[in-house]
Amino acid sequence: MWRISLCAGYRSFECRIVGIKGLWGSRVVRTCSTPAIPTGRITALQAVDLWKNHFAERGVMEPDHSSRHIIAYLLGAKTIESLERRKLTEFLSPEITEQMWSLCSRRLSRMPVQYVIEEWDFRDLTLKMRPPVFIPRSETEELVELVLTDLEMRPGPGAGVEAPHTCLEVGCGSGAISLSLLKSLPQLKVTALDQSQDAVDLTGENAIRLGLQDRLQVYHLDVIKDADTVLSLCHHVSTLVSNPPYLFSEDMNTLEPEIFRFEDHAALDGGTDGLKVIKQILTLAPQILSNHGRVYLEVDPRHPPLIRRWVEANVQEMCYEETRHDASGRPRFCILRRVKSNKDHKLDLD
């Protein structure tokens, strides 16, 4: 499977993804020149080494991973390690060599590998990718596992344990979360929203490619601007899941070029405190969720105590249940549950 490799730091491409959505240090991009296509024939391993060195000279992140991912893709494999040694040491055809130079030149511009090869693996799905739609990271795979484990353990809403769950995803991007849930839970139905038409279109395309479109409804809606429409479409939902924009606005200027130049800023920038969209989701959640329905959020490690305090002060129908940590030990996921308000209790008595 195509994977995002891991090393110390924050979210980037081909770098260890263990935190904020791509926070690094500088956006400076060096002037790039593409090496000429060799006049003689070249093997796959020679092409990998040539481009690895050129990427390194030009300051491209993870030069080795970049060149290896691209050649593996062109040779029809998920990883270069899965290719036979013979395949790596035989000469590339002129067509493959030209394609290698074309794709590596795009990477040289700091375009993420996911956009260069136009696909990426998320859990057991291969998803189409294109800019500016947000690229799913490894923490979000952990979010999906968290939701799946919970849904498999708790009965559906309504009359008995056989009642199917329904899910709302806010900010679907490429469809990674919604489609992973649908593939794993055959009875699940999902509604997905995104403020970006590009994201809505890509989610729809990925759903059709995976044969999951019949249980998915996708809408081009902004959870803040189109709140009334969201509430009219989504109610009595058992699960609300989101990897919302959660970067602090001041951190946007520190993003690596791969992120700052190519990904949708609206999918990254969460406002002054990173909570602009998160607060809106939690404000609407009591009107969207069924009784005891849950919200699952991927957030900045600084957010859990802020979210807990804000919910306790502002949304009486929601109870902050717990914070879960990601694989790197950072507080990354918030779980909240809808509880009955005084109004609900009155309706029960009536």
Residue pairs with C-beta under 8 A, 6 or more apart in sequence:
1 78
1 79
1 121
1 124
1 126
2 69
2 73
2 78
2 114
2 117
2 119
2 120
2 121
2 126
3 121
3 138
4 13
4 14
4 15
4 17
4 120
4 137
4 138
5 14
5 15
5 16
5 62
5 65
6 15
6 16
6 17
6 18
6 138
7 15
7 16
7 62
8 16
8 18
9 15
9 16
9 18
9 19
9 24
10 17
10 18
10 19
10 20
10 22
10 23
10 24
11 17
11 18
11 19
11 20
11 21
11 22
11 23
11 137
11 259
12 22
12 24
12 61
12 256
12 258
12 259
13 61
13 62
13 112
13 113
13 114
13 135
13 256
13 258
13 259
14 61
14 62
14 65
14 66
14 69
14 113
15 61
15 62
17 137
17 138
17 139
18 139
18 326
18 327
18 328
18 330
19 301
19 328
19 330
20 246
20 247
20 251
20 300
20 301
21 137
21 245
21 246
21 247
21 259
21 268
22 255
22 256
22 258
22 259
22 260
22 263
22 268
23 247
23 251
23 254
23 255
24 254
24 255
24 256
25 254
26 254
26 256
27 253
27 254
27 255
27 256
27 257
27 260
27 261
28 257
29 59
29 110
29 257
29 261
30 58
30 59
32 58
32 108
32 109
34 101
34 104
34 105
34 108
35 50
35 54
35 101
37 97
37 98
37 101
38 97
41 91
41 92
41 97
42 50
42 91
42 92
42 97
43 88
43 89
43 90
43 91
43 92
44 71
44 75
44 80
44 83
44 87
44 88
44 89
44 90
44 92
45 88
45 89
47 67
47 71
47 92
47 97
47 100
48 64
48 67
48 68
48 71
48 80
49 67
51 63
51 66
51 67
51 70
51 100
51 104
52 63
52 64
52 66
52 67
52 68
53 63
54 63
54 104
54 108
55 63
55 66
55 67
55 104
55 107
55 108
56 63
58 108
60 66
60 107
60 108
60 110
61 256
61 258
65 113
66 104
66 107
66 113
67 104
68 79
68 80
69 80
69 113
69 117
70 100
70 103
70 104
70 107
70 113
70 116
70 117
71 80
71 100
72 78
72 79
72 80
72 82
72 83
73 103
73 117
73 119
74 96
74 99
74 100
74 103
75 83
75 87
75 96
77 83
78 121
80 88
92 100
103 116
103 117
106 115
106 116
107 113
107 116
110 256
110 257
110 258
110 261
110 262
111 131
111 258
111 262
112 135
112 258
112 259
112 262
112 263
114 120
114 129
114 135
115 129
115 130
115 131
115 135
115 262
117 129
118 128
118 129
118 130
119 126
119 127
119 128
119 129
120 126
120 127
120 129
120 135
120 136
121 127
122 136
122 140
122 141
122 174
122 176
122 180
123 141
123 144
123 176
123 180
124 180
124 183
125 176
125 179
125 180
125 183
125 206
125 210
127 136
127 174
127 175
127 176
127 179
127 206
128 174
128 202
128 205
128 206
128 209
129 135
129 174
129 202
130 198
130 202
131 262
131 263
132 196
132 198
132 262
132 263
132 264
133 173
133 174
133 196
133 198
133 199
133 202
133 263
133 264
133 267
134 171
134 173
134 174
134 199
134 263
134 264
134 267
134 268
135 173
135 174
135 263
136 173
136 174
136 176
136 177
136 243
138 327
139 298
139 326
139 327
139 332
140 176
140 177
140 243
140 298
141 180
142 326
142 327
142 332
142 333
143 177
143 241
143 243
143 296
143 298
143 332
143 333
144 176
144 177
144 180
144 181
146 296
146 324
146 333
146 335
147 167
147 177
147 181
147 239
147 241
147 296
148 180
148 181
148 184
148 185
150 239
150 294
150 296
150 335
151 165
151 181
151 185
151 188
151 238
151 239
152 185
155 161
155 163
156 162
156 163
156 164
156 165
156 238
157 163
157 165
157 166
157 236
157 238
157 290
157 291
157 292
157 293
158 290
164 187
164 188
164 189
165 185
165 187
165 188
165 189
165 238
165 239
166 188
166 189
166 190
166 191
166 236
166 237
166 238
166 239
167 178
167 181
167 188
167 189
167 190
167 191
167 237
167 238
167 239
167 240
167 241
168 190
168 191
168 192
168 193
168 234
168 237
168 239
168 240
168 241
168 288
169 177
169 178
169 190
169 191
169 192
169 193
169 240
169 241
169 242
170 193
170 223
170 240
170 241
170 242
170 244
170 277
170 281
171 193
171 194
171 195
171 199
171 223
171 242
171 243
171 244
171 245
171 267
171 277
172 178
172 192
172 193
172 194
172 199
172 200
172 203
172 218
173 194
173 199
173 202
173 203
173 243
173 267
174 199
174 202
174 203
174 206
175 192
175 202
175 203
175 204
175 206
175 207
175 216
175 218
177 241
177 243
178 190
178 192
178 203
178 207
178 216
179 203
179 206
179 207
179 210
179 212
179 216
181 188
181 190
181 241
182 188
182 190
182 207
182 212
182 215
182 216
183 210
183 212
188 215
189 215
189 216
190 215
190 216
190 217
191 216
191 217
191 218
191 219
191 233
191 234
191 237
192 203
192 216
192 217
192 218
192 219
193 218
193 219
193 220
193 221
193 223
193 230
194 200
194 203
194 218
194 220
194 221
195 220
195 221
195 222
195 223
195 225
195 266
196 220
196 264
196 266
196 267
197 220
198 264
199 264
199 267
200 218
200 219
200 220
203 216
203 218
204 213
204 218
207 213
207 216
207 218
219 233
221 229
221 230
221 233
223 230
223 277
223 280
223 281
223 284
224 276
224 277
224 280
227 280
227 284
230 284
230 288
231 284
231 287
231 288
234 288
235 287
235 288
236 289
236 290
237 288
237 289
237 290
237 293
238 289
238 290
238 293
238 294
239 293
239 294
239 296
240 281
240 285
240 288
240 289
240 293
240 294
240 295
240 296
241 295
241 296
241 297
242 277
242 278
242 281
242 295
242 296
242 297
242 298
243 297
243 298
244 270
244 277
244 278
244 281
244 297
244 298
244 299
245 266
245 267
245 268
245 269
245 270
245 274
245 276
245 277
246 270
246 274
246 275
246 277
246 278
246 298
246 299
246 300
246 303
247 268
247 269
247 270
247 274
247 300
248 270
248 271
248 272
248 273
248 274
248 300
249 269
249 270
249 271
249 272
249 274
250 272
252 260
252 265
252 268
252 269
255 268
259 268
270 276
270 277
270 278
270 300
271 277
273 306
274 299
274 300
274 302
274 303
275 303
275 306
275 307
275 310
278 297
278 299
278 303
278 307
279 310
279 314
281 295
281 297
282 295
282 307
282 310
282 311
282 315
282 318
282 336
283 314
283 315
285 293
285 295
285 315
285 317
285 318
285 336
285 338
286 315
286 317
286 318
286 338
286 341
289 295
289 338
290 338
291 338
291 340
291 344
292 337
292 338
292 339
293 337
293 338
294 321
294 335
294 336
294 337
294 338
295 318
295 334
295 335
295 336
295 337
295 338
296 333
296 334
296 335
297 307
297 333
297 334
297 335
297 336
298 332
298 333
299 307
299 332
299 333
299 334
301 330
301 331
301 332
303 331
303 334
304 323
304 331
304 334
307 320
307 334
308 320
308 334
311 318
311 319
311 320
311 336
312 320
316 341
317 338
317 339
317 340
317 341
317 344
318 336
318 337
318 338
318 339
319 336
319 337
319 338
319 339
320 334
320 335
320 336
321 335
321 336
321 337
322 334
322 335
323 331
323 333
323 334
323 335
324 331
324 332
324 333
324 334
324 335
325 331
325 332
325 333
326 332
326 333
340 348
